[in-house]
Amino acid sequence: MKSKSLEDLVAVYSVEGGEAVAGPLRDFLEAQGIPAMISQESAGAIYGFTVGNLGMAMILVDPENEAKARELLARMERGEYSQEKLAECPAGCELLGPQSEAIDDAQLNARKKVLVICTSNSARSQMAEAVINTDCWDSWIAYSAGIEPAASVNPYAVRVLEEAGIFHQGYPKSVDLFKGMPLDLVLTVCDQANEACPIWLGSGKRSHVGFEDPAKVEGSEEQKLSAFRECLKLIRATIPPLLNSLD
C-alpha cells in the first residue's frame, strides 16, 4: 500500500464478526489488484467507533482505490464473484487462502504441514507463515497460531510483507483450532510460545527458532518498520533452510 500510516487510509467496508469475517473480503479486493488492510485496533481512533467493539472490523484501502474498491464490493454483494478464485499458482492450484489445495498434482497434495506458533500470532508467526507459503510452497503448507492470539495482525508486519512482495492473508488464531490436525512440524518462533506450547501438539516433530519481537521496538515509525524488516529478513534466511533440511 502507498499510504504511510493507517490514518491515511480510507474505510470502504465495515463488518461485524471481526477479522475472521473481514479476511475473505480483504483477500477478494487484493485478488482484484487492490491492496487492502483490516483494522480493528485503530477503528475507534480513526472513525469514532465505541471502544471495545471488538466484533467490528474495517477494511481500509488507499484513497486512490476507494471508488474501485466500493464498486467491486457492491458487485460482490450482488453475487457476481461467487465463483472467483483468489489467485493462480504456477502448478495450477486453486488458491483459497494461504494454504492452497492442488487440483491435479499429487506431489502438491502430499505437501507437509507446519504450524508456526508465537504468543499473539500477530507478527513473527504471521510473517513466518507467509514466508513458508511463498518460498516453500511446493513442499510445505504453513499455518500459524498463538497461545494468546491478538485481535488483529500487526500493521507493520503487513507493511513489510507487502514491501517484500509476499502474499499473505492470515489472521490471529488460537492453537486450539489445530487440535487433532495431523502436523509434520510444530515450529515455535518466540521463547514464551516454546515454553507454553500444548503437549497435544506433539504428533509431529517440534523445533524452536526464536526471533526478537519487533513489536516491542519503540521510536519513530521508520525505526519500527526497520525492526520488522530485519525480523522478516532473519525469518526468510532461517526458516526455509530448516524446512528444506526436513524434506
Phi, psi and omega in degrees: 000148184280328184295144184275338182213164181299328182296339181274352183272164181242134177280125180246352182198141173232145184214140173272143183121358175075194186292333179299326178275322183285335183307308180299330178290318175298317180298323178298314179297317182292328176293337178266011175089016180245106176301136182219161180222146175257135178224125170253319185296323186267356186300317181294320183290323186272318189246007173076022178287158179296126177299134181100356177279069188290348179277353182262130177235146180247141172258122186245142177223168173294146181307324182293341180259003187301308185298316181294319180296316179297320179296315180296319180293324177294319178293323177298317180298332178278357177088014184286343183242029186296336181250015185289133172275150180287321183191174175246146174245161187302334183264008179084025179283156171261113184272108179255008180168187179296339174258114184262154179245114183292142182275315188223023182239105184298326181295319179291325178295338182267010181302146178284156183246131178234136175252120180261128186236135165222186188295304187256352180055041181241346184219280187300312182290327176294316179294320179295318177302315181294319179297314181298315182289348176262310187273338184236025189299334184280347182227347181225146168244126183252143171233163176220156182202171181228153175290320176228079189299140179282178180283332183203166177288140178300126183299333177290326175296318177298317182299311185288329175295318178296319178301322182277357180072029182258120180286135178203143180216034182279170175212155183299134182223156177276147176299336182298335180294340185257009179297126180089353180281131177295125181231139177273336181206137169248121185242117176263141184239010171217151186296321182297318178293325179297320181285330185258005183301126183301143180298327184293347176274040185246017183289334178243194178289156175234141179215154179230126173229104186276141176231143176297143182283111181291340181291344181274351181288129178255161179133206181286168178299322180294323178294321178292317178298321179299321179295319179291322178297318180295319179298315179298320178300316180293319178299315183291331180277341187255311190286312178305316175299323178299312181294321179299328180288344181260355180298000000 
